[in-house]
Amino acid sequence: MDKMCTSCGVHVMAKNNFVEFECPECENKLIRCRMCKESSVNYKCSECDFMGP
């Protein structure tokens, strides 16, 4: 299964620093690469449309 950053769509398996967490609203799994996390790039849950920084 490909793991892609929820914010920018980059494949994170080639990177060694990313975070996986559950959506605070629906518990869908979200993934963010280090660059998007450090830059506070917004993300949107594909299941419930929750948006976060």
OpenMM code with the backbone's topology and positions (N, CA, C; nanometers):
from openmm import Vec3, app, unit

residues = "MET ASP LYS MET CYS THR SER CYS GLY VAL HIS VAL MET ALA LYS ASN ASN PHE VAL GLU PHE GLU CYS PRO GLU CYS GLU ASN LYS LEU ILE ARG CYS ARG MET CYS LYS GLU SER SER VAL ASN TYR LYS CYS SER GLU CYS ASP PHE MET GLY PRO".split()
positions = [
    Vec3(0.0843, -0.1187, 0.0000),
    Vec3(0.0000, 0.0000, 0.0000),
    Vec3(0.0886, 0.1248, 0.0000),
    Vec3(0.0626, 0.2155, -0.0910),
    Vec3(0.1372, 0.3404, -0.0975),
    Vec3(0.0935, 0.4328, 0.0149),
    Vec3(0.1904, 0.4948, 0.0768),
    Vec3(0.1612, 0.5945, 0.1796),
    Vec3(0.1982, 0.7298, 0.1224),
    Vec3(0.0991, 0.8191, 0.1189),
    Vec3(0.1195, 0.9510, 0.0624),
    Vec3(0.0804, 1.0576, 0.1627),
    Vec3(0.1539, 1.1690, 0.1591),
    Vec3(0.1238, 1.2813, 0.2471),
    Vec3(-0.0156, 1.3341, 0.2141),
    Vec3(-0.0976, 1.3502, 0.3159),
    Vec3(-0.2338, 1.4008, 0.2989),
    Vec3(-0.2328, 1.5440, 0.2466),
    Vec3(-0.1310, 1.6217, 0.2809),
    Vec3(-0.1246, 1.7628, 0.2403),
    Vec3(-0.0725, 1.7829, 0.0986),
    Vec3(0.0430, 1.7206, 0.0651),
    Vec3(0.1071, 1.7496, -0.0641),
    Vec3(0.1078, 1.6333, -0.1615),
    Vec3(0.0754, 1.5137, -0.1160),
    Vec3(0.0660, 1.3984, -0.2041),
    Vec3(0.1977, 1.3272, -0.2331),
    Vec3(0.3080, 1.3678, -0.1696),
    Vec3(0.4368, 1.3030, -0.1926),
    Vec3(0.4357, 1.1632, -0.1301),
    Vec3(0.5029, 1.0675, -0.1951),
    Vec3(0.5156, 0.9328, -0.1394),
    Vec3(0.6110, 0.9385, -0.0209),
    Vec3(0.5642, 0.9029, 0.0971),
    Vec3(0.6454, 0.9171, 0.2179),
    Vec3(0.7291, 0.7936, 0.2496),
    Vec3(0.7051, 0.6815, 0.1843),
    Vec3(0.7822, 0.5619, 0.2141),
    Vec3(0.9291, 0.5796, 0.1760),
    Vec3(0.9582, 0.6668, 0.0807),
    Vec3(1.0965, 0.6941, 0.0423),
    Vec3(1.1624, 0.7908, 0.1404),
    Vec3(1.0841, 0.8499, 0.2260),
    Vec3(1.1357, 0.9440, 0.3249),
    Vec3(1.1417, 0.8741, 0.4601),
    Vec3(1.2312, 0.9181, 0.5442),
    Vec3(1.2432, 0.8525, 0.6736),
    Vec3(1.1842, 0.9348, 0.7868),
    Vec3(1.1119, 1.0404, 0.7529),
    Vec3(1.0537, 1.1216, 0.8591),
    Vec3(0.9150, 1.1686, 0.8178),
    Vec3(0.8142, 1.0960, 0.8645),
    Vec3(0.6750, 1.1329, 0.8412),
    Vec3(0.5943, 1.0896, 0.9623),
    Vec3(0.4726, 1.1402, 0.9717),
    Vec3(0.3885, 1.1069, 1.0868),
    Vec3(0.2540, 1.0531, 1.0377),
    Vec3(0.2042, 0.9502, 1.1057),
    Vec3(0.0710, 0.8952, 1.0808),
    Vec3(-0.0123, 0.9199, 1.2052),
    Vec3(-0.1356, 0.9660, 1.1856),
    Vec3(-0.2239, 0.9916, 1.2999),
    Vec3(-0.3678, 0.9781, 1.2558),
    Vec3(-0.4589, 0.9697, 1.3524),
    Vec3(-0.6013, 0.9572, 1.3227),
    Vec3(-0.6652, 1.0952, 1.3149),
    Vec3(-0.7594, 1.1100, 1.2242),
    Vec3(-0.8370, 1.2334, 1.2132),
    Vec3(-0.9086, 1.2558, 1.3466),
    Vec3(-0.9034, 1.3782, 1.3992),
    Vec3(-0.9696, 1.4047, 1.5274),
    Vec3(-1.1220, 1.3900, 1.5228),
    Vec3(-1.1793, 1.3929, 1.4033),
    Vec3(-1.3256, 1.3830, 1.3913),
    Vec3(-1.3740, 1.2407, 1.3645),
    Vec3(-1.3063, 1.1672, 1.2745),
    Vec3(-1.3617, 1.0379, 1.2323),
    Vec3(-1.2645, 0.9207, 1.2469),
    Vec3(-1.1429, 0.9450, 1.2929),
    Vec3(-1.0411, 0.8433, 1.3147),
    Vec3(-0.9860, 0.7821, 1.1866),
    Vec3(-1.0106, 0.8438, 1.0708),
    Vec3(-0.9472, 0.8027, 0.9458),
    Vec3(-0.7967, 0.8272, 0.9592),
    Vec3(-0.7149, 0.7403, 0.9009),
    Vec3(-0.5706, 0.7558, 0.9115),
    Vec3(-0.5215, 0.8644, 0.8170),
    Vec3(-0.4433, 0.9594, 0.8719),
    Vec3(-0.3842, 1.0686, 0.7954),
    Vec3(-0.2323, 1.0572, 0.8034),
    Vec3(-0.1645, 1.1021, 0.6992),
    Vec3(-0.0188, 1.0955, 0.6920),
    Vec3(0.0328, 1.2315, 0.6502),
    Vec3(0.1391, 1.2771, 0.7162),
    Vec3(0.2002, 1.4040, 0.6784),
    Vec3(0.3507, 1.3886, 0.6694),
    Vec3(0.4089, 1.4443, 0.5638),
    Vec3(0.5541, 1.4433, 0.5521),
    Vec3(0.6122, 1.5497, 0.6453),
    Vec3(0.7388, 1.5365, 0.6734),
    Vec3(0.8053, 1.6282, 0.7663),
    Vec3(0.7945, 1.7729, 0.7202),
    Vec3(0.8115, 1.7971, 0.5898),
    Vec3(0.8098, 1.9337, 0.5387),
    Vec3(0.6728, 1.9997, 0.5600),
    Vec3(0.5653, 1.9286, 0.5317),
    Vec3(0.4313, 1.9849, 0.5507),
    Vec3(0.4003, 2.0053, 0.6985),
    Vec3(0.4421, 1.9118, 0.7824),
    Vec3(0.4188, 1.9250, 0.9262),
    Vec3(0.4934, 2.0455, 0.9822),
    Vec3(0.6214, 2.0588, 0.9474),
    Vec3(0.7010, 2.1703, 0.9988),
    Vec3(0.6537, 2.3052, 0.9450),
    Vec3(0.5977, 2.3057, 0.8231),
    Vec3(0.5507, 2.4302, 0.7613),
    Vec3(0.4049, 2.4606, 0.7946),
    Vec3(0.3400, 2.3740, 0.8722),
    Vec3(0.1983, 2.3880, 0.9093),
    Vec3(0.1067, 2.3999, 0.7878),
    Vec3(0.1363, 2.3195, 0.6852),
    Vec3(0.0517, 2.3159, 0.5662),
    Vec3(-0.0810, 2.2499, 0.6034),
    Vec3(-0.1915, 2.3081, 0.5591),
    Vec3(-0.3232, 2.2522, 0.5900),
    Vec3(-0.3401, 2.1132, 0.5306),
    Vec3(-0.4210, 2.0329, 0.5965),
    Vec3(-0.4585, 1.9013, 0.5455),
    Vec3(-0.6099, 1.8883, 0.5544),
    Vec3(-0.6659, 1.7976, 0.4746),
    Vec3(-0.8104, 1.7750, 0.4744),
    Vec3(-0.8359, 1.6252, 0.4745),
    Vec3(-0.9164, 1.5792, 0.5686),
    Vec3(-0.9520, 1.4380, 0.5764),
    Vec3(-1.0402, 1.4014, 0.4576),
    Vec3(-1.0062, 1.2927, 0.3910),
    Vec3(-1.0831, 1.2496, 0.2739),
    Vec3(-1.2175, 1.1871, 0.3114),
    Vec3(-1.2347, 1.1495, 0.4366),
    Vec3(-1.3594, 1.0864, 0.4802),
    Vec3(-1.4634, 1.1864, 0.5301),
    Vec3(-1.4211, 1.2830, 0.6144),
    Vec3(-1.5189, 1.3711, 0.6771),
    Vec3(-1.4973, 1.5215, 0.6460),
    Vec3(-1.3935, 1.5519, 0.5661),
    Vec3(-1.3604, 1.6907, 0.5261),
    Vec3(-1.3092, 1.7775, 0.6401),
    Vec3(-1.2712, 1.7168, 0.7534),
    Vec3(-1.2090, 1.7938, 0.8605),
    Vec3(-1.0816, 1.8563, 0.8072),
    Vec3(-1.0559, 1.9834, 0.8421),
    Vec3(-0.9338, 2.0510, 0.7987),
    Vec3(-0.8522, 2.0905, 0.9205),
    Vec3(-0.7217, 2.0726, 0.9081),
    Vec3(-0.6323, 2.1073, 1.0172),
    Vec3(-0.5052, 2.1724, 0.9657),
    Vec3(-0.4326, 2.2342, 1.0563),
    Vec3(-0.3069, 2.2996, 1.0173),
    Vec3(-0.1921, 2.2017, 1.0049),
] * unit.nanometer
topology = app.Topology()
chain = topology.addChain("A")
for resn in residues:
    res = topology.addResidue(resn, chain)
    for name in ("N", "CA", "C"):
        topology.addAtom(name, app.Element.getBySymbol(name[0]), res)
